């Protein structure tokens, strides 16, 4: 194997693989990248056995071949190199030599045969605009549970229909549901798949590199999900199990409604949160005629409150929320605009939604806290 490639192109592709490379592993080969040079193209691949990513880019290939290189060390070297061509050459005993202008490195590789084989990509079954999938992931990923014991909640449910898409995630304390009327290319029947949280995080990176106007091709087999974006591919193991019946927990009687300026409400929650209890992160929201007040209290720090003028004429009520849950939602809504807070009573889940979002229908349900 011998080839040369532009340093900036190399660095971009190396950066996209780092989230998948297994650093703390009992299987040393998983800390390496597989590099394959064929004709005028180089492909690099990384895997942690649960997730795999591969990327191809043009290169001047002098001799076809393949080898493995320590991923983290290669990235560190590439970051320090000047903006010039980087030459790779496979040596004896799996060593790989790198040259860039007056710099030269020899890295200890491992046998290419030790690198896990990536599954073959099946036929594409659905095509989606990258901007749609990116928007859905950003609006749901923070609601995914981090508790390993709640296995089916460690990912988001993607629901694809020929003319619509939806994604939902929950950790038992809050639920994010985003829906959109989008034509899904190539899809004939309704399809439900569970996408693991880590796969969603890596997928967002690939989608961002591709750009909003690009499309992502989706396919699956019994054990894996496949997302192809341009010359890049993400492969994820399927999450098995039954996702909860989320439709049953969606509020239907939240008739106390108040519309808030998104930026004003966000700033108020951030300020009041400074004196909230660090463990519970609890704040109190109180609605009264013409105003909404946000309170926090901590035995260690003190108390804080802030009032916002709103159009509200219903009966007074107060409810407690985890302030971080509110900020997570507010953080993915675009600058400016308004949000609707829809409440029933102190013991029932609250619902928030953007008042004027055009592409998606976005609902965020948060369980109340006792204060």
Beta strands, then each sheet from edge to edge (+ up, - down):
strand 1: 2-6
strand 2: 32-38
strand 3: 41-47
strand 4: 51-58
strand 5: 60-63
strand 6: 65-70
strand 7: 85-90
strand 8: 96-100
strand 9: 103-107
strand 10: 126-129
strand 11: 155-161
strand 12: 164-170
strand 13: 174-180
strand 14: 191-196
strand 15: 215-220
strand 16: 224-229
strand 17: 232-237
strand 18: 256-261
strand 19: 282-288
strand 20: 291-298
strand 21: 302-309
strand 22: 317-322
strand 23: 338-343
strand 24: 350-354
strand 25: 361-366
sheet 1: 5+ 1- 7+ 8- 9+
sheet 2: 6+ 2- 3+ 4- 17+ 16- 15+ 10-
sheet 3: 14+ 11- 12+ 13- 25+ 24- 23+ 18-
sheet 4: 21+ 20- 19+ 22-
end
